[in-house]
Amino acid sequence: MSLSNEEIRHIAKLSRLHIDEEEIEDYREKLESILEYVEKLQELNTDDVPELQHAADVSNVFREDEVQGCDSAIRERIVDNFSNREGDLLKVQAVFPGITNGSGSAGENRTQ
């Protein structure tokens, strides 16, 4: 599979990687190698292989979520030193631009 320069740039952008023009060819070779390997894996007959088969007997271990606070002086120092905040709310870059949690402007998420 051959990837165009534009596809390489797009993949880099999605990965939040800054690549220079001279790096594009190196990334193309590496990505094409990965895609070739995936194509090879897709040729395998997996009809008789049960889903989620593992070499070792593995099971999920679940635990209850628990809030772990910190000393109020530490929390205050963190909030005071955070560069982008409103009161004690910290503004961070959105993971999914254009999607908000219902408050703030598009592209911003707020956490407390």
N, C-alpha and C positions, 0 to 999 in steps of 0.2 A: 504494500500500500504506500503510495507516495503522497506526502503532505506538502501543501503549498506554503509559501512564506506567510501568507495571511492566516492560514490555519495554525501555524506555529505561534504567531503573535497572539492569536485568539486564545489558544490553550495557555500561553504564558500569562495573559491577562486574567483568565479565570483562576489560575494558580497564584495570582498576585506576585508574579515574578517579573522583574525588570531585566530584559535581555537586550543586549546590543545587537546591531545588525550582523556583526561578525560572529556572534554566538548562534545565530539561527541555524546554520548548517549542522553544527554539533548537536543541537537539540533535535533537529530533524532526524539525524542518524540514530540517536538514542531512542526517540519515540517510535520510529519505524521498526527498530529492532524489537521493541516491546510488543508492538502490534503484530509483528510476524510471529512472535512466540505465542501470543494469545490465539492467533489463527491456527497454529499447530495444536494447541490444547483443545480447540473446538472440534478437531478431527477425531478425538478420542471417543470411543463408544462407552457411554456411562449408563446404558440402559439398566444394567444389573447392579449398579452401585447405589446403595441407600443414601438418601439425603443426609447431609451433615455427618458423614462418616469421618471419624478421627482415628489416628493411630493409637491414641491413649484414651482411656475412659474419662471423658470430660463432661461435667455438668455445670450449669450456671449456678452461681451462688448469689442469692439475692439478699439484700439487707435493706432495712428501713432507712430512708433519708433522715438525717438529723442535722439541724442547724447548729453550727459551731460558731459561736460569736468570738469576739476578741475584746481585749481590754478597751474601755471607752477612750482612754488616752491615745492608744494606738490607732483606733478608728478615726479619731479627730485629726491626728497627724496625717493620715492617709487622705482624708477628705480635704484638708487644708492644702495639701501639696498636689492635688489633682488639678491638671491644667484646664479642664473644661467641665464646669459644674454649674448647677443651679441650686443654691442652698446646700443641702446635704445629698442631693442627687448627682450622680456622676454620669456625664454624657460620654458615650463611647461610639466609635465608628460602627455603623450597621454591618452585620454579617451578610444580610441580604438587602442590598440597597433598594429603596423604594417601599420597603415594608416596615411599618412601625407597630408598636404595641398599643396604639390608640392614643398616645400622647406625644407631643413633640412634632417636629416637622418631618417630612419624608426623608428617609436616609439616616435618621438618627434613632438610636435605641437608648433607653434610659434604664439604669440599674440603681438599686439602692443597697 
